[in-house]
Amino acid sequence: MRKFLVVALVMLLAGAADTSAQGLLKRLGKAVKNEVAKAVNSEPKQSHQQAEQSNWGEASAKQAEQPTKQAVAQNQNQAQNQSGQTKGVNNDLQPVTSPMKPEPKRPETGTTGGHAWVDMGLPSGTLWATCNIGATSPEQPGGHYAWGEVATKSSYTESNSKTHDQDVWEISNDKSSDVAAAKWGNGWRMPTNVEFAELLRYSFAKYEKVGGRYAHVITSMINGRSIVLPAAGFKDGTSTSNATTCGNYWTSTADGFTGAFSYHYGAALGEMGGASRYYGNSVRAVLSKPDHIDCPASGETNGHAWVDLGLPSGTKWATCNIGAEYPDANGLYFQWGEPKDIFTPVRKRNNLHQNRDIKDITANPAYDAATAQWGDGWQTPTKAQLVELANNCDWEIVMMSGRYGFRITSRINGNWIFLPAAGNYSSGTLRWDDFPNDDNKHCFYWTSSVQPYLDWGVAYDSYSLREMQINESTGFKRPSIFGVERNYARPIRPVMAK
């Protein structure tokens, strides 16, 4: 990073050919993206996490973060650990070096409901439309839509906005407020903030003319395929600003009570940010990946499926994370003790993760997200329930439908569930560059249990499932329970207690 800044400064001082501020920003933007490309596969630094000694695993966060010398020693002992020499409940796990079943090869492009899409090779499998809503070719601007509205209009103001300062937070796939779902149907919908951030994280953006109109050409770092986001400006009142030079694209995710996240770009740089909901912006539709894991369910409660693994306690485990439609989807992310996910703004947040007095949130809808979101009967699993799951099941790291995660199979009746490696957020505030850390690499899941207060100054932490980085060459890393600070945002897999 330092190198390209120095080069840029030298170019500026030397009076190189293109010395305009815009030209310099273009070069800086390209250099930044090059740095991002190099870092796509790099491992983010781990924040402080405490290890809890329990009958499930003996690894600690400190051991996990030791220098390479210790990592080498751990690798040398891996064969011994897997053969049953190490005390714990994971001795029956065997290395998995290939998917459980061949992954079907998806087409690179196609059409759904008469509208074309491109597979950009993204980890989520999200397919991106080739045209804006209201357009018939990639370079056409299409219509301008206020956030949460499904029709264009002559004037865009706060007073005629349907969602300004309203209790509306996520509109993806809601045909009453998602214009892509309303106009195109067939599974088309607006992209969430995380899906747009994923596109930008794994792509390069180039500002150029396409069909006589300026645009950002978004090219995947993964497979080289591209989509075109034409400049169309935005509507405010009756006027259109920056109609031929800038692009403004809605996501389906709210940013506060009066705004929503959007992608905007000018001649040099593009980024995610917030915009007033009443503005008229462009919309680019997406499709969820076409293939998903089929996890056989044993029953359903309040519209959510569960699996009976034959556990001694009678606990039933949900087939999906909160906020997910499929077993392999990440779903929503919650700070511990917060009934609402981090994508849902609240007028007054209680900062429950910092409150040392809360020692039990199980099945309390004021604190337990599973109960609050899915209703009576559902709860966030306790530490004891997670340990029971470990003691009575075989855990395998597999790739299913393009997602790494744990396939957890009951030794009692052979039924199974899948926990996708959804990563986590270290911050509860989403901005343009936020994306789950270690997505498709690590499994982090909350329990409802609290770790006792430690004398050396850490507030009450909460227990969480944590496993080491998934490694394709070894395919196996030991799952463990850790105490972690409550401000982390992690997925939740609900359970039903007997």
C-alpha positions in Angstrom: 0.0 0.0 0.0 2.8 2.4 0.9 4.5 1.6 -2.5 1.6 2.7 -4.6 1.1 5.9 -2.6 4.8 6.8 -3.1 4.5 6.1 -6.9 1.4 8.3 -7.1 3.1 11.2 -5.3 6.1 11.0 -7.7 3.8 11.0 -10.7 2.1 14.1 -9.4 5.3 16.0 -8.6 6.9 15.0 -11.9 4.0 16.4 -13.9 3.2 13.1 -15.7 0.8 13.1 -18.6 -2.5 12.9 -16.7 -2.0 15.1 -13.6 -5.6 15.9 -13.0 -7.0 15.0 -9.6 -9.5 12.8 -11.3 -6.8 11.0 -13.2 -4.8 10.5 -10.0 -7.8 9.1 -8.2 -8.4 6.7 -11.0 -4.9 5.3 -10.6 -5.1 5.3 -6.8 -8.4 3.4 -7.1 -6.9 0.8 -9.4 -3.9 0.4 -7.0 -6.3 0.0 -4.1 -8.2 -2.7 -5.9 -4.9 -4.5 -6.7 -4.1 -4.5 -3.0 -7.6 -5.9 -2.3 -7.2 -8.6 -4.9 -4.0 -9.7 -3.2 -5.8 -9.8 0.1 -8.8 -11.8 -1.0 -7.4 -15.0 0.2 -5.4 -13.6 3.1 -6.4 -14.4 6.7 -7.8 -11.5 8.7 -6.3 -10.9 12.1 -8.2 -12.5 15.0 -9.5 -10.3 17.8 -9.1 -11.3 21.4 -11.0 -14.4 22.3 -10.8 -16.5 25.4 -10.7 -20.3 25.5 -13.1 -22.2 27.8 -11.7 -25.5 29.1 -14.5 -28.0 28.8 -15.1 -31.7 28.0 -15.5 -30.5 24.4 -12.0 -29.8 23.1 -9.0 -28.5 24.9 -7.7 -25.9 22.3 -7.5 -22.3 23.4 -7.6 -19.0 21.5 -4.1 -18.4 22.6 -3.0 -21.7 21.1 -4.9 -20.9 17.9 -3.1 -17.6 17.5 0.5 -18.8 18.3 3.3 -18.2 15.8 4.1 -20.6 12.9 6.4 -22.7 15.1 3.6 -23.9 17.3 1.3 -24.3 14.3 3.9 -26.7 12.8 4.0 -28.6 16.0 0.2 -28.9 16.0 0.3 -30.2 12.5 2.8 -32.8 13.5 0.5 -34.0 16.2 -2.6 -34.0 14.1 -2.4 -37.6 13.1 -2.1 -38.6 16.8 -5.1 -36.4 17.7 -7.3 -37.9 15.0 -6.5 -41.4 16.0 -8.1 -40.9 19.4 -5.0 -39.9 21.5 -6.4 -36.5 22.5 -9.1 -36.2 25.1 -12.3 -34.7 23.8 -15.5 -35.5 21.9 -14.1 -35.2 18.4 -11.9 -38.2 18.2 -14.3 -40.0 15.9 -14.0 -37.2 13.2 -12.0 -38.2 10.2 -10.4 -35.9 7.6 -12.5 -34.9 4.7 -10.5 -33.9 1.6 -13.2 -33.8 -1.0 -16.9 -32.9 -1.2 -19.4 -35.5 0.0 -20.9 -35.5 -3.5 -19.8 -34.0 -6.8 -20.7 -30.4 -7.1 -22.9 -29.8 -10.2 -21.4 -27.3 -12.6 -23.7 -24.3 -13.0 -24.0 -22.5 -16.3 -22.1 -19.2 -16.6 -25.0 -17.2 -18.0 -28.7 -17.8 -18.5 -32.2 -16.3 -18.3 -34.9 -16.5 -15.8 -38.4 -15.1 -16.5 -37.0 -13.5 -19.7 -34.2 -11.6 -17.9 -30.6 -12.5 -18.4 -28.1 -13.1 -15.5 -24.4 -13.7 -15.0 -22.7 -16.0 -12.5 -19.8 -14.0 -11.1 -18.4 -17.0 -9.2 -19.2 -15.4 -5.8 -19.0 -17.5 -2.6 -22.7 -17.0 -2.0 -23.6 -18.2 -5.5 -25.7 -15.0 -6.1 -26.5 -14.5 -9.8 -26.5 -10.9 -11.0 -28.9 -9.5 -13.7 -27.3 -8.0 -16.8 -29.7 -5.0 -17.0 -31.3 -2.5 -14.6 -35.0 -2.7 -13.8 -36.7 -0.8 -16.5 -33.9 -1.3 -19.1 -33.7 -3.7 -22.0 -29.9 -3.6 -22.6 -26.9 -3.3 -20.2 -26.1 0.3 -21.1 -29.6 1.6 -20.6 -30.2 3.5 -17.3 -33.7 2.0 -16.6 -36.1 3.6 -14.1 -35.5 5.6 -10.9 -37.2 4.2 -7.8 -37.5 5.5 -4.2 -36.4 2.9 -1.7 -39.3 0.6 -0.8 -41.5 1.6 -3.8 -42.3 -0.3 -6.9 -43.2 2.4 -9.4 -41.5 5.5 -10.8 -43.0 8.9 -10.1 -42.7 12.6 -11.3 -41.4 13.9 -8.0 -39.3 12.3 -5.2 -39.7 13.9 -1.8 -39.8 13.0 1.9 -43.5 13.8 2.1 -44.5 11.3 -0.7 -42.0 8.6 0.3 -43.7 5.4 1.6 -40.8 4.4 3.8 -39.3 7.6 5.1 -38.9 7.3 8.9 -41.0 4.1 8.8 -40.3 0.8 10.7 -39.1 -1.0 7.6 -35.6 -2.6 7.5 -35.2 -5.3 4.9 -37.3 -5.4 1.8 -35.6 -8.1 -0.4 -38.2 -10.4 -2.0 -41.2 -8.4 -0.6 -43.3 -7.8 -3.6 -45.0 -4.8 -2.0 -41.8 -2.9 -1.6 -39.1 -4.7 -3.6 -39.4 -3.4 -7.2 -37.3 -6.3 -8.7 -39.6 -8.9 -7.1 -42.7 -6.9 -8.1 -41.8 -6.3 -11.7 -39.7 -9.4 -12.6 -41.0 -12.1 -10.2 -39.6 -15.6 -10.7 -37.2 -15.3 -7.8 -35.7 -11.9 -8.8 -35.2 -9.5 -6.0 -33.1 -6.5 -4.9 -29.6 -7.4 -3.5 -29.0 -7.0 0.2 -26.2 -4.8 1.5 -24.0 -7.8 2.1 -24.6 -9.2 -1.4 -23.5 -5.9 -3.0 -20.5 -5.7 -0.7 -19.6 -9.3 -1.7 -19.8 -8.3 -5.4 -17.4 -5.4 -4.8 -15.1 -7.4 -2.6 -14.4 -10.0 -5.3 -14.4 -7.7 -8.3 -12.7 -4.8 -10.1 -14.6 -1.7 -11.1 -13.6 0.2 -14.2 -15.1 3.6 -15.2 -15.6 3.7 -19.0 -18.1 4.4 -21.8 -20.4 1.5 -22.8 -22.8 2.1 -25.7 -22.2 5.9 -25.5 -22.9 6.1 -21.7 -20.5 6.1 -18.8 -20.7 3.1 -16.6 -18.8 1.0 -14.0 -17.9 -2.3 -15.6 -17.7 -4.7 -12.7 -15.4 -7.7 -13.5 -15.1 -10.7 -11.2 -11.6 -11.5 -9.8 -12.7 -15.1 -9.5 -13.9 -16.0 -13.1 -13.4 -12.8 -15.2 -17.1 -12.4 -16.0 -18.5 -8.8 -16.0 -21.7 -6.8 -15.6 -22.3 -3.2 -16.5 -23.8 -0.7 -14.1 -24.6 2.4 -16.3 -24.6 5.9 -14.9 -28.1 7.2 -14.4 -27.7 9.7 -11.5 -30.4 10.1 -8.9 -33.8 11.8 -8.6 -34.4 14.5 -5.9 -37.6 16.3 -6.2 -38.3 16.7 -10.0 -34.7 17.0 -11.1 -32.1 14.4 -11.9 -28.5 14.9 -10.7 -25.4 13.5 -12.4 -27.5 11.7 -15.0 -24.6 10.9 -17.3 -21.6 10.7 -15.0 -22.6 8.9 -11.8 -24.4 5.7 -10.8 -26.5 5.2 -7.7 -27.9 1.7 -6.9 -30.2 0.7 -4.1 -29.7 -2.3 -1.9 -32.6 -3.8 0.0 -31.1 -3.0 3.4 -32.1 0.0 5.5 -29.5 2.3 7.0 -31.2 4.1 9.9 -34.9 5.1 9.9 -34.6 7.6 7.0 -31.9 6.0 4.8 -30.9 2.8 3.0 -27.6 1.4 1.8 -26.7 2.1 -1.8 -23.7 1.7 -4.2 -22.6 5.0 -5.7 -19.8 5.9 -8.0 -18.3 8.8 -9.9 -15.5 9.1 -12.4 -12.9 7.6 -10.2 -14.1 5.6 -7.2 -17.1 3.7 -6.1 -18.3 2.7 -2.6 -21.2 1.7 -0.5 -22.9 4.3 1.6 -26.2 5.6 2.8 -28.8 7.6 0.9 -32.1 9.1 1.8 -34.9 6.7 1.2 -37.0 9.2 -0.8 -34.3 9.5 -3.5 -34.9 7.9 -6.9 -32.0 5.5 -7.6 -31.4 2.7 -10.1 -32.0 -1.0 -9.1 -30.1 -4.0 -10.3 -31.7 -7.4 -9.5 -30.2 -10.6 -8.3 -31.2 -14.3 -7.9 -30.3 -16.6 -5.1 -28.1 -19.5 -6.2 -30.2 -22.2 -7.8 -28.9 -25.2 -5.9 -29.2 -25.7 -2.2 -28.7 -28.4 0.4 -31.7 -30.6 1.0 -31.7 -31.5 4.8 -34.6 -33.9 5.6 -36.7 -32.4 8.3 -38.5 -34.3 11.1 -41.2 -31.7 11.8 -42.1 -28.0 11.8 -43.0 -25.4 14.5 -44.1 -21.9 13.8 -43.2 -22.4 10.1 -39.6 -23.4 10.8 -38.4 -26.9 10.2 -36.4 -29.0 12.8 -34.6 -32.3 12.9 -34.8 -35.0 15.6 -31.3 -36.3 16.1 -32.4 -38.7 18.8 -30.5 -36.7 21.5 -30.9 -37.9 25.1 -32.4 -34.5 26.2 -35.0 -34.6 23.4 -33.6 -31.3 22.0 -34.6 -30.7 18.3 -32.2 -28.7 16.1 -33.5 -26.3 13.4 -32.5 -27.0 9.8 -31.6 -23.4 9.1 -30.0 -20.4 10.7 -32.2 -17.5 11.7 -33.0 -15.4 8.6 -31.9 -18.1 6.2 -34.2 -19.9 3.7 -31.9 -22.8 3.2 -29.5 -24.9 5.4 -26.4 -23.6 3.6 -27.4 -19.9 3.8 -25.7 -17.7 6.4 -28.8 -15.9 7.6 -28.7 -12.9 9.9 -26.0 -11.9 12.4 -26.7 -11.0 16.1 -24.8 -9.5 18.9 -25.3 -11.7 22.0 -28.4 -10.8 24.0 -29.9 -8.7 21.2 -33.3 -9.8 19.9 -32.8 -7.9 16.6 -30.0 -8.5 14.1 -27.4 -6.0 13.2 -29.0 -5.2 9.9 -32.1 -3.8 11.7 -31.5 -0.3 13.0 -33.1 0.5 16.4 -33.9 3.9 17.8 -32.3 3.0 21.1 -30.0 0.0 21.4 -29.6 -1.4 24.9 -26.0 -2.4 24.5 -26.9 -5.7 26.1 -23.6 -7.3 25.2 -21.8 -4.8 27.6 -24.2 -5.5 30.5 -22.5 -7.7 33.1 -25.8 -8.4 35.0 -27.4 -10.5 32.3 -26.6 -14.1 33.1 -29.4 -16.1 31.4 -31.2 -15.1 28.2 -32.5 -18.6 27.3 -36.0 -18.4 25.8 -36.5 -14.8 27.0 -37.8 -12.9 23.9 -36.3 -9.7 25.3 -32.8 -11.1 24.9 -33.0 -14.4 23.0 -33.1 -13.8 19.3 -34.4 -17.3 18.5 -37.4 -16.8 20.7 -38.0 -13.2 19.6 -37.7 -14.1 15.9 -39.3 -17.5 15.7 -41.7 -17.5 18.7 -42.4 -19.7 21.7 -40.7 -23.1 21.7 -37.6 -21.9 19.9 -34.5 -20.7 21.8 -30.7 -20.1 21.3 -29.0 -23.4 22.3 -27.3 -23.5 25.7 -23.7 -24.5 26.1 -24.9 -27.9 27.5 -27.1 -28.5 24.4 -24.1 -27.7 22.1 -21.9 -30.1 24.1 -24.6 -32.8 23.9 -24.7 -32.3 20.1 -21.0 -32.8 20.0 -21.0 -35.8 22.2 -23.6 -37.7 20.3 -22.8 -36.8 16.7 -20.0 -37.1 14.1 -18.7 -33.8 12.8 -17.3 -33.6 9.3 -16.1 -30.6 7.4 -17.6 -30.8 3.9 -18.4 -28.6 1.0 -22.1 -28.8 0.1 -23.7 -26.7 -2.6 -20.6 -24.6 -2.8 -20.5 -23.9 0.9 -18.0 -25.2 3.5 -19.4 -26.1 6.9 -20.0 -28.9 9.4 -22.3 -31.8 8.5 -23.3 -33.1 11.9 -24.7 -36.7 11.8 -26.3 -38.3 14.8 -24.7 -41.6 16.0 -28.1 -42.5 17.4 -30.5 -42.4 14.4 -28.4 -41.2 11.4 -30.3 -37.9 10.9 -28.1 -34.8 10.2 -27.9 -31.0 10.1 -25.5 -28.7 8.3 -23.9 -25.6 9.8 -22.5 -23.3 7.1 -19.2 -21.5 7.7 -20.7 -18.1 8.0 -17.9 -16.2 9.7 -18.9 -13.2 11.9 -18.8 -9.5 12.3 -16.5 -7.8 14.8 -18.6 -4.6 14.6 -22.4 -4.1 14.8 -22.4 -1.1 12.4 -22.5 -2.0 8.7 -20.7 0.4 6.3 -19.7 0.1 2.7 -16.7 -2.2 3.2 -18.2 -4.4 5.9 -18.5 -8.1 5.1 -18.5 -11.2 7.4 -15.0 -12.0 8.4 -14.0 -15.5 7.4 -17.1 -16.2 5.4 -17.0 -19.7 4.0 -13.9 -20.4 6.3 -15.0 -20.4 9.9 -18.1 -21.6 11.9 -19.0 -19.2 14.7 -22.4 -19.7 16.4 -23.8 -18.2 19.6 -25.0 -20.1 22.6 -27.3 -18.5 25.2 -24.9 -19.4 28.1 -22.6 -16.9 29.9 -19.0 -17.4 30.8 -18.3 -16.5 34.5 -16.7 -13.2 35.2 -12.9 -13.2 35.1 -11.0 -11.4 37.7 -8.5 -9.9 35.2 -11.0 -7.4 33.9 -13.0 -8.9 31.0 -16.7 -8.5 31.4 -19.1 -11.4 31.3 -18.4 -13.1 27.9 -20.7 -15.6 26.3 -20.0 -19.1 25.0 -19.8 -19.6 21.3 -19.0 -22.4 18.9 -15.7 -21.8 17.2 -13.6 -24.0 14.9 -10.3 -23.4 13.3 -9.8 -22.3 9.7 -11.1 -24.9 7.2 -8.1 -26.2 5.2 -8.8 -28.0 2.0 -5.6 -30.0 2.2 -6.4 -31.5 5.6 -10.2 -31.0 5.6 -10.4 -31.3 9.4 -10.1 -28.8 12.3 -11.2 -29.5 15.8 -14.4 -27.7 16.9 -14.3 -26.0 20.3 -16.4 -23.8 22.7 -14.9 -20.4 23.5 -15.9 -17.5 25.6 -16.1 -14.4 23.4 -16.9 -10.8 23.8 -20.6 -10.0 23.3 -20.1 -7.3 20.7 -19.3 -9.8 18.0 -22.1 -10.4 15.6 -22.7 -14.1 14.8 -25.4 -16.4 13.4 -27.7 -18.5 15.5 -29.0 -22.0 14.9 -32.1 -22.3 17.1 -33.2 -25.4 19.0 -36.4 -26.6 20.5 -36.0 -28.0 24.0 -38.2 -30.9 25.0 
